[in-house]
Amino acid sequence: MVDNSEDARFNHASDITPAESDDIGEVEMMVACWRCQQDYAADAAACPLCAASNRHRCDEFASVPATAAQPKSPAVVRVVWAFSIMAAVSIAFGIFGALSPIPGKPGTLVWGQSFFARVGFIEVVDTLIVVMAFCMIPVSPQWQQPTPTGKLFAWGASIPLMAITLALNFGYHHWLADNWGIESLEEKSFGGFPQLWPWILLTICLQPGIVEELFFRHIALGAAMEVTPPKQAVFISSLLFAFAHLGNPLSIPTLIMLGVVLGALRLASGSLLLPIVFHFLHNLLVVCLEAFS
């Protein structure tokens, strides 16, 4: 029979040596970071490794229990507002495009000039929104800097990742074309008009590579990392990235995949340079392969 008396419990506690008592106290005073899973002192205000707030501290949330403490980041709210404006612009111009078809026959110079004029206007608006978001949304996570070997590995891994994303992208869109008769905009023979290449490089390659990466892989990803672990933050920012392209809804699956790759490269390389270069080259290769194939 198990003795549950107070004397038995006291005797059991008295059997613990001082060293064992210190070990137990040390374990109880340590908590795991919700973001990086690193153990640190339970009375610390934030994780010393990634600067994530200590959700186990009740004193930061007044009388709210530690289990229910869910810190909210103003950055996340502002990112949602900025994204909503970008999506609204995309939807508005999608409706405008449907009601006002582009003049000329697809693949002709007149059609291409009109097409890039519209795209250029939309991207000017998006650039202004992103610049305002960059100025108004404070992003405070402490980005972890990888080792030089880790950076080198990230840049090297980007080469096979580029091949994989391009293969999946082309495979998916060719499946749409073969089974549903849907062709991408890059298949309109833009490459046959040298006059359009400056616009192609600017509107399809350069502007998305810089502006979209600044918003989705710095502002949105950084804001998400303040309240979720990195893997979940990458996926959330990838969803935002994909649904920001509502003007091309059938490409959302491949855009989610591309967003995950770009987010992973952002974290692995420790900077925005690699995702910017990757995004620019990806779009350029898609346009070149479609235009000259």
C-alpha positions in Angstrom: 0.0 0.0 0.0 1.3 3.5 -0.9 1.7 5.7 2.1 0.2 9.1 1.3 0.6 10.6 4.7 2.2 14.0 5.3 5.0 12.3 7.2 5.8 10.0 4.2 6.0 12.9 1.9 8.2 14.8 4.3 10.5 11.9 4.7 10.7 11.5 0.9 11.6 15.2 0.5 14.2 14.9 3.2 16.0 12.1 1.2 16.8 14.6 -1.5 20.4 15.8 -1.3 21.2 19.6 -1.6 22.8 19.0 -5.0 19.6 17.3 -6.3 17.6 20.1 -4.8 19.7 22.7 -6.7 19.2 20.7 -10.0 15.5 20.6 -9.5 15.4 24.3 -8.9 17.5 25.0 -11.9 15.2 22.9 -14.1 12.1 24.6 -12.8 13.7 28.1 -13.4 14.3 27.4 -17.1 11.8 27.8 -19.9 12.0 27.0 -23.6 11.7 29.9 -26.1 8.5 29.7 -28.2 10.5 30.9 -31.3 13.9 29.2 -31.3 13.3 26.5 -28.6 16.4 27.6 -26.7 16.3 27.2 -22.9 16.9 30.3 -20.8 16.1 31.7 -17.3 12.4 31.9 -16.6 12.7 35.3 -15.0 14.2 36.9 -18.1 12.1 39.3 -20.1 13.1 37.9 -23.5 15.1 35.1 -25.0 18.8 36.1 -25.1 19.3 34.3 -28.4 16.5 35.6 -30.6 15.0 38.3 -28.4 11.5 36.7 -28.4 9.4 37.9 -25.5 9.0 35.6 -22.5 5.4 34.4 -22.6 5.8 32.6 -19.3 6.2 35.8 -17.3 2.9 36.9 -15.8 4.1 40.3 -14.6 4.3 41.6 -18.1 0.6 40.9 -18.6 -0.8 42.1 -15.3 -3.3 39.6 -14.0 -3.4 37.5 -17.2 -2.3 33.9 -16.5 1.0 32.9 -18.2 -0.8 30.1 -20.2 -3.2 32.7 -21.7 -0.6 35.4 -22.3 -0.5 36.0 -26.0 1.4 39.2 -26.8 0.2 41.0 -29.9 2.5 42.9 -32.2 1.3 46.2 -33.7 3.5 45.3 -36.7 1.3 42.4 -37.6 -1.8 44.6 -37.6 -0.2 47.1 -39.8 1.1 44.4 -42.2 -2.5 43.2 -42.6 -3.6 46.7 -43.4 -0.9 47.2 -46.0 -1.5 43.8 -47.5 -5.3 44.5 -47.7 -4.6 47.8 -49.6 -2.3 46.0 -52.0 -4.9 43.2 -52.6 -7.6 45.8 -53.1 -5.5 47.6 -55.7 -4.9 44.2 -57.5 -8.6 43.4 -57.5 -9.6 46.9 -58.7 -7.2 46.7 -61.6 -8.3 43.2 -62.4 -11.9 44.4 -62.6 -10.7 47.4 -64.7 -8.8 45.0 -67.0 -11.9 42.8 -67.5 -14.1 45.7 -68.3 -11.5 47.4 -70.5 -9.7 44.9 -72.6 -6.1 45.7 -73.8 -6.2 47.1 -77.3 -4.6 45.1 -80.1 -4.0 41.4 -80.6 -2.0 39.6 -77.9 1.6 39.2 -78.8 1.7 42.4 -80.9 3.8 45.5 -80.1 0.7 47.6 -79.5 -0.8 45.1 -77.1 2.5 44.7 -75.3 2.9 48.5 -74.9 -0.6 48.8 -73.4 -0.1 45.8 -71.2 3.2 47.1 -69.7 1.7 50.6 -69.3 -1.0 49.1 -67.0 1.4 46.8 -65.2 3.8 49.8 -64.6 1.0 51.9 -63.1 0.0 49.1 -60.7 3.6 48.6 -59.6 4.1 52.3 -59.0 1.1 52.2 -56.6 2.4 49.0 -55.0 5.9 50.6 -54.6 4.4 53.6 -52.8 2.4 51.3 -50.5 5.6 49.3 -49.6 7.6 52.4 -49.0 5.0 53.8 -46.7 4.8 50.4 -44.9 8.6 50.3 -44.5 8.5 53.8 -42.9 5.5 53.0 -40.6 5.9 49.4 -39.6 8.6 48.7 -37.0 10.0 45.2 -37.4 11.9 44.2 -34.3 12.9 40.5 -34.4 16.6 39.9 -34.0 17.5 38.3 -37.3 19.9 35.5 -36.6 23.1 35.7 -38.5 24.4 32.4 -39.9 28.0 31.4 -40.0 30.1 32.1 -43.1 29.7 28.4 -44.0 26.0 28.7 -43.6 25.8 31.7 -45.9 27.9 29.9 -48.5 25.7 26.9 -48.3 22.6 29.0 -48.7 23.9 30.6 -51.9 25.0 27.2 -53.2 21.7 25.7 -52.4 19.9 28.4 -54.3 21.1 27.0 -57.6 19.3 23.6 -57.4 16.4 25.3 -55.8 16.1 27.6 -58.8 16.0 24.6 -61.1 13.3 22.9 -59.0 11.1 25.9 -58.8 11.4 26.6 -62.5 10.6 23.0 -63.3 7.5 22.9 -61.1 6.4 26.3 -62.4 6.7 25.3 -66.0 5.2 21.9 -65.4 2.2 23.4 -63.6 1.5 26.1 -66.2 2.0 23.7 -69.2 -0.5 21.4 -67.5 -3.0 24.3 -67.3 -2.4 25.1 -71.0 -2.7 21.4 -72.1 -5.8 20.6 -70.1 -7.6 23.9 -69.8 -6.2 26.0 -72.6 -4.9 28.7 -70.2 -1.7 30.4 -71.1 0.5 32.6 -68.9 1.1 36.2 -69.8 4.8 35.4 -70.5 3.7 33.3 -73.5 2.6 36.3 -75.5 5.9 36.5 -77.4 7.1 39.6 -75.6 10.7 38.6 -76.5 10.1 39.3 -80.2 10.0 43.1 -79.6 13.3 44.6 -78.5 11.4 47.8 -77.6 9.6 46.0 -74.8 12.6 44.5 -73.0 13.4 47.5 -70.8 9.8 47.3 -69.6 10.0 43.5 -69.1 13.2 43.9 -67.0 11.7 46.8 -65.0 8.1 45.6 -64.4 8.4 41.8 -64.3 12.0 41.3 -63.0 13.5 44.3 -61.1 10.5 45.8 -59.4 9.1 42.5 -58.0 12.6 41.4 -57.0 13.3 44.5 -54.9 9.9 45.8 -53.7 8.1 42.5 -53.1 11.1 41.1 -51.2 11.3 44.2 -49.0 7.6 43.8 -48.1 7.2 40.0 -47.9 10.6 38.8 -46.8 11.5 41.7 -44.5 8.4 43.5 -43.2 5.8 40.7 -43.3 8.2 37.9 -42.3 9.7 40.0 -39.6 6.3 40.9 -38.1 5.2 37.3 -38.2 8.4 36.2 -36.5 7.5 38.4 -33.5 4.5 36.2 -32.7 5.3 32.8 -34.3 8.3 30.5 -34.8 10.3 31.0 -38.0 8.8 28.1 -40.0 5.3 29.2 -39.4 6.3 32.8 -40.2 7.8 31.8 -43.5 4.6 30.0 -44.5 2.4 33.0 -43.4 4.5 35.4 -45.4 4.3 33.0 -48.4 0.5 33.0 -48.3 0.5 36.8 -48.2 2.9 36.8 -51.1 0.8 34.4 -53.2 -2.6 36.1 -52.5 -1.1 39.5 -53.3 -1.1 38.3 -56.9 -4.9 38.0 -57.2 -4.7 39.2 -60.8 -3.2 35.8 -61.6 -5.2 33.5 -59.3 -4.3 30.2 -61.1 -0.6 30.8 -60.2 -1.2 30.9 -56.5 0.0 27.3 -55.8 3.4 28.0 -57.5 3.6 31.4 -55.8 3.2 29.8 -52.4 6.0 27.4 -53.2 8.2 30.3 -54.5 7.4 32.3 -51.3 8.5 29.4 -49.1 11.8 29.0 -51.0 12.5 32.8 -50.8 11.6 32.9 -47.1 13.9 30.0 -46.3 16.7 31.6 -48.3 16.1 34.8 -46.3 16.6 33.1 -43.0 19.5 30.8 -44.2 21.5 33.6 -45.7 20.8 36.2 -43.1 20.1 39.0 -45.5 17.7 40.2 -48.3 20.3 40.1 -51.0 19.9 36.4 -51.8 16.1 36.4 -52.1 16.2 39.6 -54.2 18.7 38.0 -56.6 16.8 34.7 -56.7 13.5 36.5 -57.4 15.0 38.6 -60.1 16.7 35.7 -61.9 13.6 33.4 -61.5 11.3 35.9 -63.2 13.9 36.7 -65.9 14.4 33.0 -66.7 10.6 32.4 -66.8 10.2 35.3 -69.3 13.1 34.2 -71.4 12.2 30.6 -71.6 8.6 31.4 -72.5 9.4 34.1 -75.0 12.1 32.2 -76.9 10.8 28.6 -76.6 
